[in-house]
Amino acid sequence: VVLSSSVTENGYNIVQCTGVPALSLVLRVNGVVNIRQYGATSSTDALDSIQYALNSGAKVVTGDSIGVFTISAPLSIPSGVTFDLKGTIKAGDIKTGELSTRGALVTMYGVSQAKLLNATLLPSDTAYALGASFSGVVIIDGASTECQVLGCDIDATGINTTNPAFTEGVTCLGSFCLVDNNKITAGGVRYATATSSSNKVSNNKIYGGQISGNVNTSTDVSYGHIIDNNTLIFPTRMGIEDQGQPQNNQFLSGTRITNNTIVGGNTPEFFAISAVSTNTIITGNSIVNWGNEYAIEIFSDYSVTISNNSIVWTDGNPNDAIGIQSQISPYEGGANLISNNVITGAKRNVNTACINIRGESRTVVTGNSFYGCSNILLCSTNIVECTFTDNAVLMSTLATENRTLITGGDNFIAKGNRVKYDSTVTGTAYNERVFQAGWDGTIIDGNFIDGGNVVNNGAVLGFLSNGVTGTNVKIINNNFKSGTRIDYSHLIDPVVDNNEIDGAKTQHSRVAKGFYDATPIVKQSVTGSKGSNVALTDLIAKLVLLGLINDSTT
């Protein structure tokens, strides 16, 4: 029983109470009402009628696909109510409140278990006031829990023309919320801020927008989010951004970014996937033709795992984007894992690395495959304990200038890798170098390098110290074949043992030195009579030649 003034008697099971003109009867079937029961039509502002239905106490509020319902301010879904619209709502020319300033058509503020289903949400034909830097068509605030946005078609076109990169189809700041199976145009999804936790963004198709979590105050601890199986087409800023600032005690932790597909053009501003966070897992994603900066970028003080992703360029990578950049800041210790990824076609520029390791980064790069790329791994010289193990590299083209595939810093370990040059490639006048890693503590162990009998400026160099005078360097148990050569002439007392070069055990291309850097000489024979000083004089002379002594005798 409701006030007759709040409903319109019609064919939707609303009748006037007999003998009580002020009251009407609303028939609900299993707790379900239709917004038309409360007078919603497509010919007038339907805001009040729909809100009456949402506030009616019914657990499920439905609509229909006949016409478009226009509203002038945001609708608010109460706790425990499912709004299964099955139709279209559009922002009117007259806009008030957050519909005007943020483009919000539907809100869930301070509620739990509110749901929006099967709604098509359209922007206004007239301009918005743009009072907020972030805009969102559907907004779930930080005080809400277990809310859902499912199966909706959301168009955010034109809501924020001054800052379109921060236009969101769904702004989800609560906890334990689900944004699933929606189509979002000209906007994205925000899944984290402040103390939000355990939100899931999955199975959405997003055109021209991004998925972002952002923690930016010193008291924020946001954790446990899942970003899974979304498709992002031509994001304008980033694809997926998982951003905290651990150095300022602003933590975004434990996000799972899995099985997403990101297709980039030549215009994105930053990265396809960015994790400035802790304990993040980035796995099973597919990134195609990302057009700027890095396909995956992590800047973390704690462990991040990047595994089983596919990064491919079919367009020649015209803007020289890098496949993966791993950087740990000096604020804390940690280690990142980059494993079992496939990177293809990052081949435009010899300075474009598939994987770039920067900062004081302890990073393990293992089990990855690289095809048709230029440089493979670039480590800055202050790297601590970076390892490059069990990776496969196939080089199908030669560089147009001197090129080093794998550059390591201090304590760099390269073990069990396979690098093969396609023997059909044509030579040039430039150097091809596989490992350039002569810094202190470098270990090159058990690698297989097939130079493909390629002749550039000499054959392929399997190892080159390139003027670096590193100490405690080991080059052991490697197999260099098909014309591959090695040069470690500048290293200080390296261990070079059990390597094979085209079937022969050898220590190749080393410039030998005598004791204390004396000019090397062959084994000496001491001559002269022991009965006089002839033999002693000859011995002293030979010891001087070996560099063992200085002759100061008289």
C-alpha positions, 0 to 999 in steps of 0.5 A: 500500500502506497500513497496514490500521489507517489504512483500512477495507476496503469497496467502495471498492477497498480490500482486505487484502494476502494473507498480510500482515494489517498492510497493505492495498491501495488502488486509485487510478484516475489518482491519485484516492481517495475519502474513504470508502476511508479510513473516512469515514462520516456516522454518526461524526466523519469528521475523521481519515478525511478527513484521512488521504485528504488526506494519502494522496499522491493528487492528487485526493480526492473524496467524495459527496453521500450523508449529511453528514460531521461533523468536530470540527476543521479539515481541512488540504489539502496542496500540490498536492491537489484536494479535490473533495468533491461533498458536505457537511461540517458542524461538529460539536457538539464543536469544537477548535482554529480550528474552535472559535475561528474557525469554520474547517472547511477550511484551507490553511496554507503550501501551494501549488496546494491546491484546494477544489471543490464542497463544501457547508460548514455551521456547527455547531448549537452555539455557537462559542468566538469566540476571534478577531475575524475568523472564516472557514469556509475560511482560506488563510494568507499563506504560501500561493500559487495556492490555489483555492476553487471552486463551494462553498456556504458557510454562516457563520451563527452563527459570530461572533455578537458581531461578525457583520460580520467573519464570512468564508466565505473568508479568503484572505490568500495570493497568486495565489489564486482564489475563484470561483463560490461561494455564501456566506451570512452571511459574505463574502470577505477577499482581502488583508492584509500582503503578499498580491498578485494574488488574484481574487474572482469570480462569487460570490453573497454574502448578508449579507456583504462582500468586503474587503481590509485592510492595517493595518501599516506594512510592508504592500504588497498589490497587484494584486487583482481583484474581478469580477462578484460579487453581494452582497445586503444587506451589513450593513456594507459591500459591497466594501472596499479599505482601506489607509492610505497616509498611514501607508505602508500600501499597498493598490494597483492593485485592480480592482473591476469588474462587481459588483452590490450590492443594499443595504437600509436597514441597512448601516453604511457604503459599497457600495464603499470604496477607501482605496487607490491606483491603484484602478479601480472600473468597470462596477459596479451599485449598487441602493438603497444605504441609508447614507453613500455608494454609492462612497467613495474616500479616496486620495492617488493616482489612482483611476478610477470609471467606467461604474458605475450607481447607482440608487435606486428607493425614493426614497433615504430615508436620503439616501445620496450617490452618489460621494464623492471625497476626497484627503487632504493627505498627497500629491498626486494626481488621481481620475477620475469618468467615464461613470457613471449616477446615478438617483433620488438625489432625497430631500434637497437636501443629498444630492449625487450626487457630493461632492468633499472635501479637497484633491482634484484630481478630474475629473468627466466624461461622467456622466449624472444623472436624477431627482436633487436636487443634482449636485456639491458641492465644498468650498471648498479644492478644487484644480483640480476639473473638471466637463465634458461631463456630462448632467443632467435635472431632472424635479422641483423642490426643496422648498427653495432648491437649488444643483445644482453647487457648485464651489470654487477653480479650478473648471472647468465646461465642455461640460455640458448641464442641462435642466429638464423643462418639465412640472414645477410651480413653487414658491417656492424658488430653483433654481440650476445653477452656484454657483461664484464662487471664485477662478479659476472658469471656466464655459465652453460649457455649455448650460442649459435652464431649461424656463421654470420659474418659482420665486422667479424663473426658474432661475439658470444662474449665481449668485456668491451673495456670493462675491467671486472673482477671475479668474472667466470666464463665457464661451461659454454658452447659457442658454435657456428663461428661464434667467438669470444673476447674477454681481454680487459677482465682482471684474472677471469676464470675461463674454463671448460668452454667449447668453441666449434668443438674445441676446448679453448680460452679464446681471444684473451690477451695474456699478461705476465706477473704484475702486468709485465709483458708476457714471455715464454717459459724461461730456462736459466743457464750458466755455471753454478760455481760462479755468479753467471747462473745467479745473474741469469736467474735474476734476469729471467725473474725480472722478465717474468715480472716477479722481481725488480733487479736492485742488486749491485 
